[in-house]
Amino acid sequence: MAKAMARHILVKTEAEAAALKKRIAAGEAFDVLARKYSTCPSGKRGGDLGEVRPGQMVRAIDQVIFKKELRTVHGPIKSQFGYHLVQVFFRE
């Protein structure tokens, strides 16, 4: 069965997610920003979602984790919870 390791930042607005993505692109640490801004409990772990299997996450996030380029910050991605930035480390 497929699995992946990913982290994410969850915020309320698309503008906030886009601003954080720019800060990451400028060199700020994803995990530091996740701890400070993410509204998801994973924020306390720097956004670390741990090992994820297909179907565990909402569909929009699942699609990124299992289909998009690795080590790239993807987003903002809208879900019923808000807007996500997602980075995938590896998948097998």
C-alpha positions in Angstrom: 0.0 0.0 0.0 1.2 3.5 -0.8 2.4 5.8 1.9 4.0 9.2 2.2 5.6 11.6 4.6 4.3 15.2 4.5 3.8 18.4 6.4 1.4 21.2 6.1 0.3 24.6 7.4 -3.4 25.3 7.8 -4.7 28.8 7.9 -8.1 30.5 7.6 -7.6 32.6 4.4 -6.1 32.1 1.0 -4.2 35.5 1.4 -2.6 34.3 4.6 -1.5 31.0 3.0 -0.1 32.9 0.0 1.8 35.2 2.3 3.3 32.3 4.2 4.2 30.6 0.9 6.2 33.7 -0.1 8.0 33.7 3.2 9.0 30.1 2.8 10.2 30.8 -0.8 12.3 33.7 0.7 14.0 31.2 3.0 12.0 31.2 6.2 11.7 27.7 7.8 8.4 25.8 7.0 8.4 24.2 10.5 8.9 27.5 12.3 6.0 29.1 10.4 3.8 26.1 11.0 4.4 26.3 14.7 3.5 30.0 14.7 0.6 30.2 12.3 -1.0 26.7 11.6 -4.4 26.2 13.2 -4.0 22.4 12.9 -2.8 20.4 15.9 0.1 19.2 13.7 1.4 22.8 13.8 2.9 22.0 17.2 5.1 19.5 15.4 6.2 21.9 12.7 3.3 20.8 10.5 4.5 17.2 10.5 1.6 14.9 9.4 3.7 11.8 9.9 3.1 8.8 7.7 0.0 9.3 5.5 -1.8 6.7 3.5 -4.3 7.3 0.6 -7.7 8.3 1.8 -6.6 9.5 5.3 -6.6 13.2 4.4 -9.4 15.2 2.7 -9.4 14.6 -1.1 -7.8 17.9 -2.1 -4.8 17.3 0.2 -4.7 13.6 -0.7 -4.3 14.5 -4.4 -1.3 16.7 -3.6 0.4 14.2 -1.3 0.1 11.3 -3.7 0.3 13.0 -7.2 2.3 16.3 -7.0 6.1 17.0 -7.1 8.1 16.1 -4.0 9.9 18.7 -1.8 7.9 21.6 -3.3 5.5 23.7 -1.3 2.1 23.3 -2.9 -0.9 25.6 -2.3 -2.8 27.4 -1.2 -5.2 24.4 -1.4 -8.8 25.0 -0.2 -10.6 22.4 2.0 -13.5 22.6 4.3 -11.0 23.4 7.1 -9.4 26.4 5.4 -6.3 26.8 3.2 -3.3 24.5 3.3 0.3 24.7 2.2 1.6 21.1 1.7 5.1 19.8 1.3 5.8 16.1 0.6 9.1 14.6 1.6 8.8 11.1 0.1 6.3 8.5 -1.0 6.5 4.8 -1.7 
